[in-house]
Amino acid sequence: MGAGGQQTETVGCGVYTWEEVQRHNSRHDLWVVVDRKVYDVTQWAKRHPGGFRVILHYAGEDATEAFTAFHPDKKFVKRFLKPLKVGELAVAEPSQDRQKNAAVIQDFQALYDLAEKQGLFQAHALFFLAHLAHILLLEVLAWLLVWLWGTSWTLTLLCSVLMATAQTQAGWLQHDFGHLSVFKKSSWNHLAHKFLIGHLKGASANWWNHRHFQHHAKPNVFSKDPDVNMLRIFVVGSTQPVEYGTKKIKHMPYNYQHQYFFLVGPPLLIPVYFHLQIMHVMISRRDWVDMAWSLSYYIRYFSCYVPLYGVLGSIALIILVRFLESHWFVWVTQMNHLPMEIDHEKHEDWLTMQLHATCNIEKSPFNDWFSGHLNFQIEHHLFPTMPRHNYHQVAPLVRKLCDKHNIPYHVKTLRRGMTDVIRSLKSSGNLWLDAYLHK
């Protein structure tokens, strides 16, 4: 109840303490704070374009920094928040909740404002159209290769490499369109995202949005970041292994996970797990628009390759392509996150939370292309709506801010990033074994 009594909770003029706000922290009673204003988003969250769970992860919390990070046009979005307002924080209450560092929050907001002033959130459409052109060129070259010169094993392998490269690069490009507005009209950006992830990859835009935005909202936080839901196949970080070991949980021989990772992780994530999950999500949610886009990919693919390989041969080819793409995707995404801190919710400020969960890979023309500029994972997580061609400009400013507040800013070589994936799995496995045997 606010300072004005129970009635104030329904008329938008209540005055609340953080303790009162934090009681409204469930999917059936969901409040958030943005710029010191308190909103009841319980019902509206179900219609949230970014998915219900993104908001749920901030239930009873200050969501100001996440709100700023995810919404380029804040004035427009606040129109939806206005009728949901139930009050404001009491004057005596700090602007930040729990033990968040006010100085860090203030300095990061100043950096965000500076980046906006310098135009670093403005996307160059030609940059992304050039990337789309090179993806389409790879697709055409792969088909022409076997159509003109035959389906020998050598040419088929080369074809699959070209196709996997196109698929992976399309993945990085759809990632861009999913996060930011490349075109001035959002409808065109929305259509381009559907085309890229649906027609060029056979996946679902809505599935990606709802899953990926959760990852950005609470990276490496158990029960909130779907990317650290390892289905009990792996234990990660330093907390989960000890918890599993202490409770004598042994779904897998986790002390060998750094070895069976090569058999389970890279080869199966996209061809098996993601593929089945995408189909399940589209069918269960009756997302027929995304289903149509996804089917258009398979219609195009089989129309092109069945005349060359037959039905079974075409199925074998696409499995090989997905197999290669999955390896590429897993290594690029995991080297930035898996070796970092993975734990339960700590309610940290935006800068600290993202820096604890991410690291960068050294900049080079190859690394930029190979990772879709996700070698600048720190900057991407801090500014998810910033176009990737500007990451290198904001990176020195981020590093300077981290140095000021003694927040580690990790940069690795590509080789070190990949080997750290295995090193972290081995370390977590050993922690589990020690707890399992001795606690």
ChimeraX attribute file (.defattr): number of C-alpha atoms within 10 A of each C-alpha:
attribute: neighborCount
match mode: 1-to-1
recipient: residues
	/A:1	14
	/A:2	20
	/A:3	13
	/A:4	13
	/A:5	10
	/A:6	11
	/A:7	12
	/A:8	17
	/A:9	21
	/A:10	13
	/A:11	13
	/A:12	19
	/A:13	18
	/A:14	23
	/A:15	21
	/A:16	24
	/A:17	18
	/A:18	19
	/A:19	13
	/A:20	13
	/A:21	25
	/A:22	20
	/A:23	14
	/A:24	18
	/A:25	18
	/A:26	15
	/A:27	18
	/A:28	11
	/A:29	15
	/A:30	25
	/A:31	28
	/A:32	26
	/A:33	27
	/A:34	21
	/A:35	15
	/A:36	20
	/A:37	23
	/A:38	27
	/A:39	23
	/A:40	25
	/A:41	25
	/A:42	21
	/A:43	14
	/A:44	14
	/A:45	18
	/A:46	15
	/A:47	10
	/A:48	14
	/A:49	11
	/A:50	19
	/A:51	19
	/A:52	19
	/A:53	20
	/A:54	24
	/A:55	26
	/A:56	24
	/A:57	22
	/A:58	23
	/A:59	25
	/A:60	26
	/A:61	26
	/A:62	26
	/A:63	24
	/A:64	18
	/A:65	19
	/A:66	20
	/A:67	18
	/A:68	17
	/A:69	20
	/A:70	20
	/A:71	16
	/A:72	18
	/A:73	9
	/A:74	12
	/A:75	9
	/A:76	10
	/A:77	12
	/A:78	14
	/A:79	10
	/A:80	11
	/A:81	16
	/A:82	12
	/A:83	13
	/A:84	20
	/A:85	23
	/A:86	22
	/A:87	23
	/A:88	22
	/A:89	21
	/A:90	17
	/A:91	11
	/A:92	7
	/A:93	14
	/A:94	13
	/A:95	20
	/A:96	21
	/A:97	22
	/A:98	16
	/A:99	10
	/A:100	16
	/A:101	14
	/A:102	14
	/A:103	10
	/A:104	19
	/A:105	18
	/A:106	11
	/A:107	15
	/A:108	20
	/A:109	15
	/A:110	12
	/A:111	16
	/A:112	20
	/A:113	12
	/A:114	14
	/A:115	18
	/A:116	14
	/A:117	10
	/A:118	12
	/A:119	12
	/A:120	20
	/A:121	22
	/A:122	17
	/A:123	20
	/A:124	15
	/A:125	13
	/A:126	10
	/A:127	13
	/A:128	18
	/A:129	13
	/A:130	11
	/A:131	17
	/A:132	18
	/A:133	11
	/A:134	14
	/A:135	22
	/A:136	17
	/A:137	13
	/A:138	21
	/A:139	20
	/A:140	14
	/A:141	15
	/A:142	21
	/A:143	19
	/A:144	13
	/A:145	16
	/A:146	18
	/A:147	14
	/A:148	8
	/A:149	9
	/A:150	14
	/A:151	15
	/A:152	10
	/A:153	9
	/A:154	10
	/A:155	15
	/A:156	19
	/A:157	15
	/A:158	15
	/A:159	23
	/A:160	24
	/A:161	18
	/A:162	22
	/A:163	27
	/A:164	25
	/A:165	20
	/A:166	25
	/A:167	27
	/A:168	25
	/A:169	23
	/A:170	22
	/A:171	19
	/A:172	22
	/A:173	20
	/A:174	24
	/A:175	19
	/A:176	20
	/A:177	22
	/A:178	25
	/A:179	22
	/A:180	22
	/A:181	24
	/A:182	24
	/A:183	16
	/A:184	10
	/A:185	9
	/A:186	12
	/A:187	11
	/A:188	13
	/A:189	18
	/A:190	17
	/A:191	11
	/A:192	18
	/A:193	23
	/A:194	25
	/A:195	22
	/A:196	26
	/A:197	28
	/A:198	24
	/A:199	23
	/A:200	24
	/A:201	22
	/A:202	25
	/A:203	26
	/A:204	26
	/A:205	26
	/A:206	22
	/A:207	19
	/A:208	17
	/A:209	17
	/A:210	18
	/A:211	18
	/A:212	21
	/A:213	21
	/A:214	24
	/A:215	19
	/A:216	21
	/A:217	26
	/A:218	24
	/A:219	27
	/A:220	29
	/A:221	22
	/A:222	16
	/A:223	14
	/A:224	22
	/A:225	22
	/A:226	18
	/A:227	19
	/A:228	21
	/A:229	16
	/A:230	11
	/A:231	8
	/A:232	13
	/A:233	17
	/A:234	25
	/A:235	27
	/A:236	30
	/A:237	21
	/A:238	19
	/A:239	16
	/A:240	19
	/A:241	26
	/A:242	24
	/A:243	16
	/A:244	20
	/A:245	22
	/A:246	17
	/A:247	12
	/A:248	15
	/A:249	16
	/A:250	14
	/A:251	11
	/A:252	13
	/A:253	14
	/A:254	27
	/A:255	21
	/A:256	15
	/A:257	24
	/A:258	18
	/A:259	13
	/A:260	15
	/A:261	16
	/A:262	13
	/A:263	10
	/A:264	13
	/A:265	19
	/A:266	19
	/A:267	20
	/A:268	18
	/A:269	19
	/A:270	21
	/A:271	19
	/A:272	14
	/A:273	11
	/A:274	14
	/A:275	15
	/A:276	12
	/A:277	13
	/A:278	21
	/A:279	16
	/A:280	13
	/A:281	15
	/A:282	20
	/A:283	13
	/A:284	9
	/A:285	9
	/A:286	11
	/A:287	15
	/A:288	11
	/A:289	15
	/A:290	24
	/A:291	20
	/A:292	14
	/A:293	22
	/A:294	25
	/A:295	16
	/A:296	17
	/A:297	20
	/A:298	17
	/A:299	12
	/A:300	12
	/A:301	18
	/A:302	17
	/A:303	12
	/A:304	14
	/A:305	19
	/A:306	14
	/A:307	12
	/A:308	16
	/A:309	18
	/A:310	12
	/A:311	13
	/A:312	9
	/A:313	14
	/A:314	19
	/A:315	16
	/A:316	12
	/A:317	19
	/A:318	19
	/A:319	16
	/A:320	20
	/A:321	23
	/A:322	24
	/A:323	20
	/A:324	22
	/A:325	26
	/A:326	23
	/A:327	19
	/A:328	18
	/A:329	20
	/A:330	17
	/A:331	19
	/A:332	20
	/A:333	16
	/A:334	17
	/A:335	27
	/A:336	26
	/A:337	22
	/A:338	26
	/A:339	24
	/A:340	22
	/A:341	20
	/A:342	21
	/A:343	18
	/A:344	13
	/A:345	15
	/A:346	11
	/A:347	16
	/A:348	16
	/A:349	22
	/A:350	21
	/A:351	21
	/A:352	19
	/A:353	21
	/A:354	23
	/A:355	23
	/A:356	20
	/A:357	22
	/A:358	27
	/A:359	27
	/A:360	25
	/A:361	26
	/A:362	15
	/A:363	18
	/A:364	12
	/A:365	8
	/A:366	10
	/A:367	18
	/A:368	17
	/A:369	15
	/A:370	18
	/A:371	20
	/A:372	22
	/A:373	24
	/A:374	24
	/A:375	29
	/A:376	24
	/A:377	26
	/A:378	27
	/A:379	26
	/A:380	23
	/A:381	24
	/A:382	24
	/A:383	23
	/A:384	22
	/A:385	24
	/A:386	27
	/A:387	24
	/A:388	26
	/A:389	17
	/A:390	19
	/A:391	21
	/A:392	13
	/A:393	14
	/A:394	18
	/A:395	16
	/A:396	12
	/A:397	14
	/A:398	19
	/A:399	16
	/A:400	12
	/A:401	18
	/A:402	18
	/A:403	12
	/A:404	11
	/A:405	13
	/A:406	9
	/A:407	15
	/A:408	13
	/A:409	17
	/A:410	16
	/A:411	19
	/A:412	17
	/A:413	14
	/A:414	19
	/A:415	10
	/A:416	13
	/A:417	25
	/A:418	21
	/A:419	14
	/A:420	19
	/A:421	20
	/A:422	19
	/A:423	16
	/A:424	19
	/A:425	24
	/A:426	20
	/A:427	18
	/A:428	25
	/A:429	25
	/A:430	19
	/A:431	24
	/A:432	28
	/A:433	22
	/A:434	15
	/A:435	17
	/A:436	19
	/A:437	10
	/A:438	8
	/A:439	11
